[in-house]
Amino acid sequence: MTAPDRDDGSRGEGLRSRQPKRLLLAFLGEFMAPEDDIPVRTGVFLDVLGGAGVAPPAARATLDRLVSKEILSRERHGRHLEFTLTSAGRTMLAEATDRVRGPSPFLPDGDGWTLVTFSLPEELRTLRSRLRSTLTWNGFAPLRDGLWLASGRPALAAAIEPLRADLPLGAVMAFHAQELDGFPIASSVRDAWDIEGIRDAHQSFITTWRDARLDAAPAVVMRTMLVADWLELLRADPRLPPEFMDAQWPAAASFALYRRLHDELEPRSEAEFAELVAARTVVPVPAS
């Protein structure tokens, strides 16, 4: 998952700008990943993303990009296109599921600190960008060029597995470390992460959804927007140890709000998704 691009023209609840790709990934993770290779027609995506403020050309372009990245596969049936998740797409979404749906998404996974160092040549800058994005999603931040830090013991091996075939041998090294007496890590943490920026991300999520009208759009659209914003917040919050936060830290309030709204939207959105898929499915007429 990549960092959000704010200049995309999409609008949704609270007039927040939402990246079409993040909306689409939220939809895939919530509605398609739990199903067994269910084919979904273009019109379903256009209906849902359109409800979130994404124009059809942007929605189609986003579908095309996910096909080119082999997250979705596409087949033509007459005049219609149908999309299904690839095995790579399912793997990618499964890797995010534990945190998206987990009970402690803002607490470190384990103790201590994990350090990652990597070196990739300039001609592999696209791979370097993918690696940096993967590290960011898993709570890492750069201490200095080529050296990244995360709290606890993130599942790094699983996170970079999709990149291993493209990574040169020895390009990435990782270590687990403990803080030593006389060498406090607090200053490094403040240098690597914008603590107040993380707080602002939580407050923005709370402000957007605290008084949101869940009937402002179909439940399938509202759930997709909610999860898209949740993905953005998860990416912004690196799961730092509680001792670096104050008593008013808003992570618990964000989590409680998200769970309440998701639980409220889930039954109606599941029913609406089934209706959308059925309505967009053309039953072939047997030849006489």
Secondary structure as UniProt FT lines:
FT   TURN            7..8
FT   HELIX           13..15
FT   HELIX           20..27
FT   HELIX           28..32
FT   TURN            33..34
FT   STRAND          40..41
FT   HELIX           42..51
FT   TURN            52..53
FT   HELIX           56..68
FT   TURN            69..70
FT   STRAND          72..77
FT   TURN            78..79
FT   STRAND          80..85
FT   HELIX           87..101
FT   TURN            105..106
FT   STRAND          113..118
FT   HELIX           122..124
FT   HELIX           125..137
FT   TURN            138..139
FT   STRAND          141..144
FT   TURN            145..146
FT   STRAND          147..151
FT   HELIX           156..160
FT   HELIX           161..163
FT   TURN            164..166
FT   TURN            169..170
FT   STRAND          172..177
FT   TURN            181..182
FT   HELIX           186..192
FT   HELIX           195..209
FT   TURN            210..211
FT   TURN            214..215
FT   HELIX           219..236
FT   HELIX           242..244
FT   TURN            247..248
FT   HELIX           251..279
//
